Amino acid sequence: MSSAKNLIFHIRPGGSLKGTLRVPGDKSISHRSIMLGSLAEGTTHISGFLEGDDSLATLRAFRAMGVEISGPVDGNVAIQGVGMHGLKLPTGPLDLGNSGTSMRLLAGLLAGQGLKLTLIGDRSLSSRPMRRVTDPLRSMGAQVETTEQGTAPLTIYPVDHLNGIDYPLPVASAQIKSCLLLAGLYATGETRITEPAPTRDHTERMLSGFGYPVQRSGATAALQGGGKLTACDIDIPADISSAAFFMVGASIAPGSDVLLQHVGINPTRDGVINILRLMGADIEVLNQRDVGGEPVADLRVRSADLHGIRIPEDQVPLAIDEFPALFIAAACARGETLLTGAEELRVKESDRIQVMADGLAAVGVEAMPTPGGIVIQGGRIGGGRINSHGDHRIAMAFAMAALRSEGEILIDDCSNVNTSFPGFVALASGAGLDIEQSEEN
């Protein structure tokens, strides 16, 4: 939990979602825009930047390393790039708060900087596995220390040089892939990363946008070390992970009709749309366009009669952050929904499989967790009190569940909603969710 006080969401049952909404900017792209803009030559201008705690942790880290960054003001940021080797030694550890993306990507980007750096985070981040990035970084010649448990703090030591590697990812993870590609910028020779299943490709797209060639062939992304980045302008689309809560809410609440504007529909991130459609959701993709190398569209979502499905495993990496919301859709669907192949959910901000199963049980939904997934029996949702365990996506998912609940839902430990979705309560309330928040000591 990021505050000494317990922030509680109170949501009264029923209602519907209506209106035209724009959720905040994409968190993954916001992180990467700061990282690459800082290392570019020239001034990078960003619009649509997510002013959430996680993205701001990345921004503060680069300020601490001597990068001049103006903003954010209404989502606008200007970065005076220092070039590939212009970062300076900060005065203390880089505190990345709750952001796993910041820590894992920075571990790679900073491994070849020639600086001794320490990366720290909050209690949740300090419990997440980091050997998945530090082990392959060491095989490139990096010197990175973790705790005995393989967790943060991470200490990065200067090394003479890094070597490119040909690395098959043991799990489908965009964070590991991006970490190693960013380290590869500073490596001798070629770095090749092969995925077992597609994951989000924002790093590859943005590197290309900054003029750094990335070769993509099937499941492999590769680049040569020793190049440079050239500043550019970036318009960040609305985050599909944040839009997912309203997609589910509108699907499950009778009489709902929402238009979600300027949503990123990158094909490595669109699993939530595909899965909801398989469940019978009414989702219309409108005004498709390309913005700065990223596909964007407006999504019209209307209420629908959902049914349970066996979620295709090839969609799991494409919707990995959206499963808390999808579990709520499953709880409101007719019949059984089965998820497999999602072990990664157990090492997010919380163990999302167990925490969601516990929360569903608390509101009367039958949910059986498995090592790599869950079985959910759809039906009625009662009222109850949920412990979100400080996980922003758990909190927002159960907020939407109240649209179909029979009683009030209270959700504890909601402060971290600001990591990805500042203004969630106001936007959801304006769309028709009967939600308020309060604090307890």
N, C-alpha and C positions, 0 to 999 in steps of 0.2 A: 504494500500500500504506500502511495506516495505522499500521504498526509497523515498527521496524528489524529485527525478527525475522520469519522466514518461518514462518507457522503452516501446518502440513501436515495434511491429512486422510488417514488410512490406512483403506481400506475393503476388507475381505476379501470374496471373491465369494460369491453365493448368499444363501439365506435368504428369508424372507417377512415381511410386515408384519401385525401383529395388534394389536387392542386399541381402547380408546376414548381419543381424543386431543383436546386443545384447543391449537391453535397460538396464538401471540401475537396481540395486537390489530392491527387494520388500520392500516397505516402512513399511508395517505392521510388517513384520518379522524382519526388522532392528531395529525398536523400541523395540520389545519384546526381541531380543537377548541382547541388552544393559541392559534392566531391570533385566532379569533373570540371566544373566552372572554376574552382579554386586552383586547379593544376593547369588550366588553359593559359594561353598567351592572349591577352586582351581582356575586354570587359564583357561578361555574360549577363544578359538581362533575362530575368525569370518572371513570368506571370502565372497566377494560379497556385503559388507555393502554399503548401499545407502548413498553417501556423499552429501545429500541434506539438506536444512535448517531445515526441520522438524526433521529428524533423528539426526542431529547434536545437536538440542536443547535438545533431550533426553540425548545424550552423555554428554553434558556440565552439565546438571542437576546432573548426578551421579558423575561427577568429583567434582562438588561443594559440594557434600555430602561425599567426602573423598575417592572415589573409584579411584584406579590407572588404567588408561586406556591408552594404547599405540595405536597411529594411529588416524584416518584412513590413511593408505598409500595404494593407489591403491585398496581400498576396503577391506584391511586387518586390523583387530582390535584385540588386545589382552587385556583381562580384568582380573585383579587380584581380584577375588571375595572376599568380606568382610564377607560373611555369612548372614544369615537371619536377624541378629540384629546388624550388624556392621556399618550401615550408621551413619554419623556424622552430627551435626547441621551445615548448611551452614552459611556463613557470611551475607547473604541477601536473598531476595526473589529468587525463582527459575523461571527464565524467559523462557517460553516455546514458545515464538514467535507466530507463526501462527498454531501451532500443536494441534488440538483437541484431537488426539490420545494420545499425551504425557500427556495432562492435565487430561483427564478422567481416563486413566489407572493409572497414578501416584496418583490420589486422592484415589484410592483403595489401592494401594501398600503401600502408606505412612500413611494410616489411623491408622495402628496399630504399628507404629514405636516408639511411645513414644516421639516424637519430635514436637515442634511447628514450622510449616512450612507454607510459603505463596507461592502460585502458581500464577504467573501473565502471561499475554500474550499481543499480539499486539491488535490493535483496533478491528480487525475481530474476533479474538479468544475471546476477552472480551465481545462480543455481543452474543455469542452462549450459548444455554441453558445448564446449569449444574445441575439443580435440578434432572434431570433424573438419575444422579449418586449420588448426595449428599443425596437425600431422602432415598433411600435404604441403603446407608452407615450409616445414622443415625439410621435406624432400627436395625443395627448390633451393635450399641453402639458407633459409631464414632461421634466425634464432629467436624463438618466441617461447616464453615460459608461462605456464598456467599454475593453478593450485594442484595439489596431489590428486584432486578429484577431476581434473581437466576442466575447471571452470575459471571465470574471471576472479581476480584481476589478471590481465594479460600484460606481460612486460616484453617489449620488443627491443632487441639490442642491435646496434649497427653491425652490418656484415659488409665484406668487400664487394660481393655481387650475388645476384640470384641467377639460377639457371632455369630455363624453360623446361616444362614437363609435359608428358602425354598422360593424362589422368582420367581414368574412367570413374565417374562418381558412383560411390556405393549406394547412395540414395538420391532420389530426385529432389534437388534443393537449389533454388536460384541463389541463395545466399552463399553456398559453398562455391558454386560456379562463378559467381561475380567476384568473390574474394580472390580466387586464383587467377582470373583474367586480369584483375587490377594489379595483382602482384606481377603478372606477366608483362605489364607495361615496363617494368624495371628489370626484366630478366634478359639474359643473353640467349638468343635463339628464339624458337617458337614455343608457345604454350598452347596445348590442345586439351580441351575439356569435352568429354563425351558423357551425355546424360542417358540414364536408363529409361527416362520418360520426359516429355517436354515440360519445361518450367518457364516462368516469366523471363522474357528476353529484353527487358528494359536496358540492361547494361550494354548489351551488344548494339542495340538501336542507338543509344545515346553516344557511345563511343564513335559510331559512324557519323552521327550528327556533329560531333566535335572534330571530324576530319581524321579520325584514327581508324585505319582499315581493319575490319574484322571479317574473317572468312567463315562462312557457315555452310556446312555440308551435312545434310541429314541431322543426326543427333550430336554433331561435333561443332564446337565453336573454337576458332584458333586465331591467334594474333602473334606478331613479331614484336619483341621488345625494342626499346630505343627510339620510339617515335615521339611525336608531340601532339598536343591538343590545341585547337584554335577556337577561341571564344565564339559563341553563337547565341541566338535568342531562343528561349524555350517557353512554350505555352503548355502548362501542365493540365491534363484533363482531370475531370472529377473522378474520384477513386471508386472503382467498381466494388471494392470491399465495403466501403461506406454505403454505396447505393444498394448493396445487397439487403440491408436491413429493411429498406423501404420496398424493395422488390418482394420480399417475403411478406411484409406487413400488408401490402396492397393485395397480394395473392390470397391471403387467408381471411381478410376482413370483408364481409359482405358489403357491397355498394362502393368499394374503393375504385379509384381511377386516378393515377398519378402519372405525370410526365417528368422523368428525371433527365436533366439537360447535360449535354457535353460530357457524357460518361466515356471513359476509356474502355474500349472493347478489344484490346490486344488479344489475339487468338491464343496466347499462352495464359490468359487470365479469364476467359469467358466461360469457364466450367459452371459457374453459378447459373448463368442463363440456360445453358444446355440441360443441366440437371432439373431445374425448375420446369422447363418445358417438357421434359420426360415425365414429370409428375402431373402434367396437365395445365401448367400456368399459362396465362394469356399475356405474353410479352411481345410487344411490337418494336422492332428496331427501325428507327426513323432517321432521316437526314445524316446518313453515313458520310464521313469525310476523313481526311488525313490531316492531322495537325502536328507538324514538327516530327514526322516519322512515326507517329502513334495513331492508330485508328480510333475514331471517336464517333459517337452517335447519341441520339436522344432515345430514351427507352420509355414507352408507354406501357404501364402495367395495370391490369384490371383484375378484380377479384375472380377467382376460379375455383372449381371443385377439384381439389388435389387428390391424388391417389398415391399410395406407397409404391416404391420401386426398389429393385436392387441397383444401387448406384454403380455405373460402369467404372472399373478401376482406372481406365485410361483418362477419366475426367477428374480423378482425385487430385493430381498435382495442379490442375488448372483451376481448382476451387479450394485450395488448402486453407486459406484464411477465412473462407465464407461458410465453413461447416457449422459453426455455432448458429448462424441464422438458418441454414438449411435444416438443422435438427428441429428447429421450431416449425418449419414447414412440414417436416415429417410427422411431428406430433399432432398436427391439424389435418393430416391426410387420412383418407380411408385406407385401412389395411396396414401392412407391415413395410417398413423401409429398412434395408440392410446396407450398411457401409462396411467395406473391407479395404485393406491395403492403405490404411491411413495412420500408420504408426507414428508418423511425424507430428500428429496432433498432440501426442503425449509430451512433447518437449517444446511447446509454445510458451506464451506468458503464464499459462497454467497447463496442467494435464487436461486438455480440453475435452477429451473423451470422458474421463471420470467426473470432472466438474459439471459438464452438461448432463451426464446421466444422473448425478445427485440432484441437480436442479430440476430436471424433468420429474424425478420421483417426488420431489417436494411439492409439485403442483399436480400430482396424481397421474402422471404419464408413465406407462410401463416402458422402461428403457434398460436394456441389458448390454453393458460394455463388454467388449472383447479386446484381446491384445492389440489388434490393429483396426478396430472400428466399433460399431454399435448396432444393435437391433432395436428399433423403435416401433411400438404399436400405436398407430394413430387413433385419435378419439377425442374425448373431452379433456379440457385443461381446467383445473380448479384454481383457486387462489393459493397463495403461500408466500413464504419468505425465502429468498435465494441468496446464497453467498457466492458472489462473483469471483472471489479470491483475487481481487485486484486486476482482473482480466477484462479489458475494455470491450472485447467482442462478446464475452459472456453476458455482460451487463446489458448491452444494447440488444442482444438477441432476446433475452427474457423480457425486456421492455416491450418489444413487438408482440410477444406471446399474449400480453394482456388484451390485445384486440379480440382474442377468441376465448379469454378465460371467463370462468364463472364467478370469480371473486378478485379482490384486489391483489396485486403482486407487489411485494416490497423487495428491493434488491440492495444488498449491502456492498460496501467497498467499491464505489463507482468512480473514485477520483481519476483513475487512469483512463477513463473515456476521453479525456483531453489529449491522450497520446496520439490518437488518430482522428478524433471527430470533435473538435471544439465547436460548441454551439448545437450539439445534438439535441438537447432537451428543447431548446427554443424552436428548432426546425421541425422536430417531431410533433411538438405541441401545436404549432401553426398548421400542420398538415392534418391534425385531427386526433392524435394520441393524447389521452387524458393523463398527462405526466407532470409531476412536480418533484422537486428535490429538496432535501433538508440535510442538516449536519448533526451528528451526535459526537460527543467526546468519547 
